Amino acid sequence: MKNIMIENREDAERVLLVIVHFKSGKRQWSVEEDLREMMELIIACGGNVVEQLVCSVAQPTASYLISETKVKDIADMCGISLIDTVVFSHDLKGSQQRNLENVIKTKTIDRTQLILDIFAKHASSQEGKMQVELAQLQYLLPRLVGKGIELSRLGGGIGTLGPGETKLEVDRRRIDRRIARLKRNLDEVASQRALKRKQRKDKGVPALSLVGYTNAGKSTLLNALTQAGQVTRNGLFTTLDSLSRQLVLPNHQKVVLSDTVGFMHDLPHHLIEAFHATLEEVQESDILLHVIDVTHPYFLHLKESVEEVLKELESYDKAIINVLNKIDKLEDKEWLKGLEKNFDNTVCISAKTGENISGLLEKISGMLSSQIAEIDVEIPITRMDLVNLAHEEGEVLSVKYYAETINIRAAVPIYLVGKFYK
């Protein structure tokens, strides 16, 4: 297997990465794919992978998930390589995590805790912080039993952000109350979002959402289309806070475009539940723009993983445009033509350089054409406000002025047609 290395940083936390590979059952992802993604997650947390170990497991064990022999190997590696943190690619039960730490004598975390740590680093809005705290507490709650004061991770480092750096020794009842309060607050946020969506729908404004695997370039595309000024970085889960902006299409039709949290394969269900207020934007959208990083060696698997999450959100049957992004990094673009033929509603772009953004806008306009109607109407000469409305909200084909009337030919959103024919 190819050895994947990252830049050595002396100040970074020294990490031993354990890739757990189950021999039984169907695996969509290869060991190397898991290794690559776990590397990227650890880099996003500021860690430095100094050792890697692949554990092939026929059946998970109740005590350690992996065999006792492998656990002893990990303990030896931690001592020799001065490991600060052991990270497992598979989720651990609370008892397994405790048993591993008792033997290894080193902080041990799993994939979900790693993802939550990245979320805690990048949440900036009040809503985002509430969603992350809810996900952390839901992860923490079943791990309280029998661990007590050891839950306090006051030493710092990977897997310690959020509630972990204050009072993880709080009792179950206090955590339950906090979870209930966070859910109530997020329900209020969801209600406010629902009200705004209703107002948009009443006005007939179509809603579009950017979806895709984390780090596919959704925020960069939002900036390219709307000049939103969303902060972008090359890393996983850099954007957690939903952001909506108005987009004016070439035919002057106005739509609302929303950015969403990035998806990932085997995304824990409680993470989806915690971010339901944000992900409702996806469920209520008229069109989804599925942004795909075509430079990723396993982009087809990433595409399938996003589609699985959309199915879980009951949004897979929506109108979807496959946006093949980052084509500026490709040396040979000829093979993209084959992809365009195999995928429905596909556009190849570079959100970074702006290449073929116009083609994407035309594709969106074409899919929304059913919501546009052409009018040919005579209005009183005194109704210049309707002429202005046609220019602002639609595409004016011709305007002819007569003594007492004005003839307007224009393509306007269907919900405005009645205003002109009154």
Sequence and secondary structure as in RCSB ss.txt:
>XXXX:A:sequence
MKNIMIENREDAERVLLVIVHFKSGKRQWSVEEDLREMMELIIACGGNVVEQLVCSVAQPTASYLISETKVKDIA
DMCGISLIDTVVFSHDLKGSQQRNLENVIKTKTIDRTQLILDIFAKHASSQEGKMQVELAQLQYLLPRLVGKGIE
LSRLGGGIGTLGPGETKLEVDRRRIDRRIARLKRNLDEVASQRALKRKQRKDKGVPALSLVGYTNAGKSTLLNAL
TQAGQVTRNGLFTTLDSLSRQLVLPNHQKVVLSDTVGFMHDLPHHLIEAFHATLEEVQESDILLHVIDVTHPYFL
HLKESVEEVLKELESYDKAIINVLNKIDKLEDKEWLKGLEKNFDNTVCISAKTGENISGLLEKISGMLSSQIAEI
DVEIPITRMDLVNLAHEEGEVLSVKYYAETINIRAAVPIYLVGKFYK
>XXXX:A:secstr
         TTSEEEEEEEEEESSS  SS HHHHHHHHHHHHHHTTEEEEEEEEEEESS BTTTBS HHHHHHHH
HHHHHHT SEEEESS   HHHHHHHHHHH SEEE HHHHHHHHHHHH  SHHHHHHHHHHHHHHHGGG TTTGGG
G  TT STT  GGGGT TT  HHHHHHHHHHHHHHHHHHHHHHHHHHHHHHHTT  EEEEEEBTTSSHHHHHHHH
H       SSTT   S EEEEEE TTS EEEEEE   B TT  HHHHHHTHHHHHHHHT SEEEEEEETTSTTHH
HHHHHHHHHHHHTT TTSEEEEEEE GGG S  TTHHHHHHHSSSEEE BTTTTBTHHHHHHHHHHHTGGGEEEE
EEEEETT HHHHHHHHHHSEEEEEEE SSEEEEEEEEEGGGHHHHH 
